[in-house]
């Protein structure tokens, strides 16, 4: 759903409970329910349609995308349940087996276990996970609690929505597809574990609402202003090339329509759609104290997040919630 439609819909739900530490009130990445003083469960659910033709790789990407919300909150994965919509009329059961095997491989990498699932027949394939993890109730990373002066680190490159659209349109060669799939299937597990060692005030993962949408959530509805330096954003050249010829998913335009009036886009000579591009299995956007930014960035690169970059900072509230210069 487009951001404004989702906001209108879920705003009518009453999810209040004394043990529900994190619910839907802040468009958080996952929910957190307190068990006792030292334990809470963190839960999320997500699913996507195919982004690549290979069913095993599709399963890996979809699982990484679903698991990411647990990591954005600072939690650890425990169990996962498959959610499947399968086109049994046009696809053999072996295809479903490959999708589930791909998902299982990522759940195992996360240290979790498959605990069941649910399948339905659908005309279009969908796959994802309902994930449960554990977190300390006093050590939760929210998506809207940055401090003024904090710097922002992004752990994966932008443009994945454009590039998965390009894959579906046969616009990428094999080596480019392999690079894209490798980025999409990379878990945010180690990034989450590493950031817990530093003075981090807020974190979110960048997915369907794009960098702009998730940064707007981090601004807490404009209570802060989030500044990005466009030339510091990690963007694959292939994404820029495909965007220039109109290979852009509809979700990116929805994000742009919702967020362009909340944004001061001062960067010149660039295509702003990359700022709004709807991501799949994107990186973490981390707000960290200036004393730790370079060390955290370097640690992330050492852990295999080669595109990790310091991309902006948190400012006092200004006229616009987002500034790109």
C-alpha positions in Angstrom: 0.0 0.0 0.0 1.1 3.6 -0.6 2.3 5.3 2.6 -0.6 7.7 3.0 -3.2 4.9 2.5 -1.5 2.7 5.1 -1.2 5.6 7.5 -5.0 6.3 7.3 -5.9 2.6 7.7 -3.8 1.5 10.7 -4.4 4.8 12.5 -7.8 3.4 13.4 -6.5 0.4 15.2 -6.4 0.2 19.0 -3.3 -1.9 20.0 -2.9 -0.6 23.6 -1.7 -3.1 26.2 0.5 -2.6 29.3 3.0 -5.2 28.1 3.1 -4.1 24.4 6.2 -1.9 24.5 6.3 -1.2 20.8 3.1 -1.4 18.7 1.9 0.4 15.6 2.0 3.9 16.9 5.3 4.8 15.4 5.4 2.7 12.2 8.1 0.6 13.8 9.9 -2.2 12.2 8.5 -4.8 14.5 6.4 -5.2 17.6 7.8 -5.9 21.1 5.9 -7.6 23.9 7.4 -7.7 27.4 7.6 -11.0 29.1 9.5 -10.0 32.3 12.2 -7.5 33.3 14.8 -9.2 31.2 13.0 -10.7 28.3 10.6 -9.5 25.5 9.6 -11.1 22.3 10.0 -9.1 19.0 7.7 -10.1 16.1 7.3 -9.2 12.5 5.8 -10.4 9.3 6.6 -9.6 5.7 6.3 -11.1 2.2 7.2 -10.2 -1.4 6.5 -11.3 -4.9 9.4 -12.8 -6.9 12.3 -10.4 -7.6 14.4 -13.0 -9.5 13.6 -16.0 -11.7 15.6 -18.6 -9.6 13.2 -19.9 -7.0 16.0 -20.7 -4.5 17.4 -17.2 -4.7 13.9 -15.7 -4.5 13.4 -17.7 -1.2 16.7 -16.4 0.2 15.9 -12.7 -0.7 12.4 -12.9 0.7 13.6 -14.5 3.9 16.4 -11.9 4.3 13.8 -9.2 3.8 11.5 -10.6 6.5 14.2 -11.2 9.0 15.6 -7.7 8.7 12.9 -6.1 10.9 14.1 -8.1 13.9 17.6 -6.9 13.4 16.6 -3.2 13.0 15.1 -3.4 16.5 18.2 -4.9 17.9 16.7 -8.4 18.4 17.9 -11.9 17.7 15.9 -14.4 15.6 14.4 -17.5 17.2 11.7 -19.0 15.0 10.1 -18.3 11.6 6.9 -19.5 9.9 6.6 -19.6 6.1 3.8 -17.6 4.4 3.3 -18.8 0.9 1.0 -18.0 -2.0 1.7 -20.5 -4.7 0.5 -20.8 -8.3 0.0 -24.5 -8.4 -1.8 -24.4 -11.8 1.3 -23.1 -13.6 4.2 -24.1 -11.4 5.4 -27.6 -10.4 5.7 -28.4 -6.7 9.5 -28.6 -7.0 9.5 -24.8 -7.5 7.9 -24.4 -4.1 10.4 -26.8 -2.6 13.3 -24.6 -3.9 11.7 -21.4 -2.6 11.3 -22.9 0.9 14.8 -24.3 0.8 16.2 -20.9 0.0 14.3 -19.4 2.9 15.4 -22.1 5.2 19.0 -21.5 4.4 18.7 -17.9 5.5 16.8 -18.7 8.7 19.5 -21.2 9.6 22.2 -18.5 8.9 20.2 -16.2 11.3 20.4 -18.9 14.0 16.7 -19.5 13.9 14.5 -22.5 13.1 11.5 -23.0 10.8 8.4 -23.7 13.0 5.7 -24.2 10.4 3.7 -22.0 8.1 0.7 -21.6 5.9 0.1 -21.9 2.2 -2.7 -20.8 -0.2 -3.1 -20.9 -3.9 -2.7 -17.6 -5.6 -2.4 -16.4 -9.3 0.9 -14.6 -8.4 3.6 -16.1 -6.2 4.2 -14.6 -2.8 6.6 -15.7 -0.1 7.7 -14.4 3.2 8.0 -15.1 6.9 6.4 -14.4 10.2 9.4 -14.1 12.5 9.7 -14.2 16.3 12.8 -13.2 18.2 14.0 -12.1 21.6 15.2 -8.7 22.9 15.9 -7.1 26.2 13.0 -4.7 27.0 15.5 -1.9 27.9 17.7 -2.4 24.8 15.3 -1.7 21.9 16.2 0.4 19.0 13.3 2.5 17.9 13.0 4.1 14.5 12.1 7.6 15.6 14.4 8.4 18.5 17.5 10.0 17.0 19.4 12.7 18.8 20.3 16.1 17.3 23.9 15.9 16.1 23.9 12.2 15.5 25.3 11.0 12.1 23.6 8.6 9.8 25.1 5.4 8.5 23.5 3.4 5.6 24.7 -0.2 5.3 23.5 -1.2 1.8 23.2 0.7 -1.5 20.1 2.3 -2.9 18.3 1.5 -6.2 17.4 -2.1 -5.5 13.7 -1.4 -6.5 14.9 -0.1 -9.8 17.3 -2.9 -10.3 14.8 -5.7 -9.5 12.5 -4.0 -12.0 15.3 -4.1 -14.5 15.8 -7.8 -13.8 12.2 -8.5 -14.6 12.6 -6.5 -17.8 15.7 -8.4 -18.8 17.8 -5.2 -18.7 20.7 -6.6 -16.6 23.4 -9.0 -17.5 24.3 -12.0 -15.4 27.1 -10.4 -13.5 24.9 -7.5 -12.5 22.1 -9.8 -11.5 24.5 -11.8 -9.3 25.7 -8.6 -7.6 22.1 -7.4 -6.9 21.0 -10.8 -5.6 24.0 -11.0 -3.3 23.1 -7.6 -1.8 19.5 -8.5 -1.4 20.2 -11.9 0.2 22.7 -10.4 2.7 21.3 -10.6 6.2 21.5 -7.5 8.4 22.4 -9.8 11.3 26.0 -8.8 11.8 25.3 -5.1 11.2 22.7 -5.3 14.0 25.1 -7.1 16.3 28.0 -4.7 15.7 25.9 -1.5 16.1 24.9 -2.7 19.6 28.5 -2.1 20.7 28.3 1.6 19.9 26.3 4.7 21.0 23.3 4.3 18.6 20.1 6.2 19.3 17.8 5.0 16.5 17.7 2.4 13.7 15.4 1.3 10.9 15.8 -0.8 7.8 15.2 0.7 4.4 12.5 -1.2 2.6 9.3 -0.5 0.7 9.0 3.2 1.6 12.5 3.9 0.3 15.2 5.9 2.1 12.9 9.0 2.1 10.0 7.2 3.8 12.0 5.5 6.4 14.0 8.7 7.1 10.7 10.5 7.5 9.7 8.0 10.2 13.1 8.6 11.8 12.4 12.3 11.9 9.4 11.4 14.1 7.0 13.2 11.7 9.2 16.2 11.3 10.2 16.7 15.0 13.7 16.5 13.7 15.1 17.2 10.3 17.1 14.5 8.6 19.9 15.8 6.3 21.4 13.7 3.5 24.4 14.5 1.4 23.4 13.1 -2.0 26.9 12.4 -3.2 27.6 10.3 -0.1 24.6 7.9 -0.7 25.8 4.5 -2.0 24.0 4.0 -5.3 25.0 1.4 -7.9 25.7 2.9 -11.3 23.3 0.4 -12.9 20.5 1.8 -10.8 21.2 5.3 -12.1 21.4 4.1 -15.7 18.1 2.2 -15.5 16.3 5.0 -13.7 17.3 7.4 -16.5 15.4 5.3 -19.0 12.3 4.9 -16.9 12.8 1.5 -15.3 11.2 2.5 -12.0 8.7 0.5 -9.9 5.3 2.0 -9.1 6.0 2.0 -5.4 8.8 4.5 -5.9 6.4 7.0 -7.5 3.9 6.4 -4.6 6.7 7.3 -2.2 7.6 10.4 -4.1 4.0 11.6 -4.2 3.7 11.2 -0.5 7.1 12.6 0.6 8.1 15.3 -2.0 6.3 18.1 -0.1 8.1 17.0 3.1 11.5 17.2 1.4 13.8 20.0 0.4 15.7 18.5 -2.6 18.7 20.8 -3.1 21.0 18.4 -4.9 21.4 19.5 -8.5 21.8 17.4 -11.7 20.6 14.1 -10.2 17.5 12.0 -10.4 15.6 12.3 -7.1 13.6 9.1 -7.7 16.5 7.2 -6.3 15.9 8.9 -2.9 12.3 7.6 -3.0 13.0 4.2 -4.6 11.1 1.3 -3.0 13.7 -1.1 -1.6 13.6 -4.9 -1.0 15.8 -6.3 1.7 17.6 -2.9 2.1 20.2 -1.9 4.6 20.0 -0.5 8.1 19.8 3.3 8.6 21.6 3.9 11.9 21.8 7.1 13.9 25.0 7.1 15.9 27.0 9.5 18.1 29.7 11.4 16.2 32.4 9.9 18.4 31.5 6.5 17.0 30.5 7.1 13.4 33.8 6.3 11.6 34.7 3.3 13.8 31.2 1.8 13.3 31.3 2.4 9.6 34.7 0.7 9.3 33.6 -2.2 11.4 30.5 -2.7 9.2 32.8 -2.7 6.1 35.0 -5.3 7.8 31.9 -7.4 8.4 31.1 -7.5 4.7 28.9 -4.5 4.3 31.1 -3.0 1.6 28.8 -0.2 0.8 28.4 1.1 4.3 28.6 4.9 4.3 28.2 7.9 6.5 25.4 9.7 4.5 24.0 12.5 6.7 23.1 13.8 10.1 20.2 14.7 12.4 19.4 18.4 12.6 17.1 20.5 14.8 13.6 20.8 13.4 13.4 23.0 10.2 10.7 23.8 7.7 11.1 20.4 6.0 11.5 17.1 7.6 14.0 15.9 5.0 16.8 17.8 3.2 18.9 16.4 0.4 21.8 18.5 -0.7 
